[in-house]
Amino acid sequence: MFKKKIKDIIFNADRFFYKKFGTDKSTKPLENIKEAEIIFSHLNTSEKNDVIRFVGGCVRKAILGEHIDDIDLATSLEPAEIKEKLKNLNIKIIDTGISHGTVTAILNRKKFEITTLRKDLLTDGRHAEVQFTTSWRDDALRRDFTMNAIYVDLEGRIFDPLNGISDLNEGKIKFIGSAEERIQEDYLRILRYFRFFTKYSKIDHDQDTISSIKKHINGLNKISNERIFDELNKILKLDNLYNLFLDSSSKEIIQNIFPQFKYYERLKTISGLDKKLKDKYDNCLILALLILDKSNDHEYFCHKYKISNKIKNRLKNISINFDSLKSKKFYMKENIRKMIYLSNKDYVKDLLLFSVCLNNKIKDLNIKKIIDYVDACKKPKFPISGDDLKILGYETGKVLGKKLKFLEEQWIKNNFVLDKKIIQKSLGKNKRS
């Protein structure tokens, strides 16, 4: 009992002095997450005051002042203990990777991936056989990069066994231990390396790292295409994505992995746009700029990576309208209205945004103004229905359908105005099949 009291006194004193003189300011965004406070308070006990810490991307982003989305927690508790301590609370627990020590806790719509400290026993480039441990250092040694092996508790105290903060500040994308060994443990780390290098690096590639990547690049064939596309999506979100292709080593290897990325020069235009317009380019549009032309070659890419129908349809829309984007007639209000009617506003905006990076001839056009017009434009409504034709004596069937289609085509052709002479001439013909 006496030893426990001494331990608590030391812990509380350490907390006070750290708060007063420590470097907790950089991790304030994590410390202020109320849902995290609740989880930490239930997993930490009086006997074990330091069983859970933030780790990985959320720590890196907090230190750099970036937006924090995913939150990963590491703990010396095993999954069964975690679930026991969080039960009977308003926290949803999901066994997302129970065999590897991971459960997901959802509180107030915030997700926390909680993983037991572990070390790898056996890896095959895709999966790892792990053993739970209570050693924070062992857990750090099995991670990919030094900047992802930084731990922070709720008090802002940093545990950085591999000098990740120093590497992060200096812009060094450094594998933990041997780059070759880390890559062979999980070949997806090849893509992760280029994502982090593009975003954070302040120095050139370590040539030993590049050699290891080239040596084992075919290992990506062992990785599921779903995992590869998921990582690619994170790369496509990079604000400075074009830099990936400015670096010769990065460009060579990325195009080896994704040979469809033939049109990366189009990305250069985006960097010169104002922020409001730039923010309209989502992952799908960035992908379209990299791979699309008037051919249907993109269909193989979509099939290989099992891309959703929503994305496939957006890519198809741009591809089939590819040649039209080179004509100034495409950007006339009359044509824009027709496009809105025949497809939808989102598809039209995709075409406009894509065209900014495609066609130098439209630089004198104010695309932002045209997009504003699309947003404000009311979709025309065809004023004639099948019931109107039935009143005039037409019977349900092919004749009625063809007549309705003809009138609609004339209406669209006449800029959404029905010419009375055309109507009279058309409706005066045979009404029955």
Secondary structure, DSSP 8 states (H G I E B T S, - for coil): -HHHHHHHHHHHHHHHHHHHHSSGGGGHHHHT-HHHHHHHHHH--SS-S-SEEEETHHHHHHHHT-----EEEEESS-HHHHHHHHTTSS-EEEEEEGGGTEEEEEETTEEEEEEE-EEEEEE-BS-EEEEE-S-HHHHHHTSSBGGG--EE-TT--EE-TT-HHHHHHHT---BSS-HHHHHHHBTTHHHHHHHHHHHH--S---HHHHHHHHHTGGGGGGS-HHHHHHHHHHHHT-TTTTHHHHSHHHHHHHHHH-TT---GGGHHHHTTS-HHHHTT--HHHHHHHHH--SSSTHHHHHHHTT--HHHHHHHHHHHHTTGGGGSGGGGSHHHHHHHHHHS-HHHHHHHHHHHHTT-GGGTTS-HHHHHHHHHH------S--HHHHHHTT--TTHHHHHHHHHHHHHHHHTTS---HHHHHHHHTS----
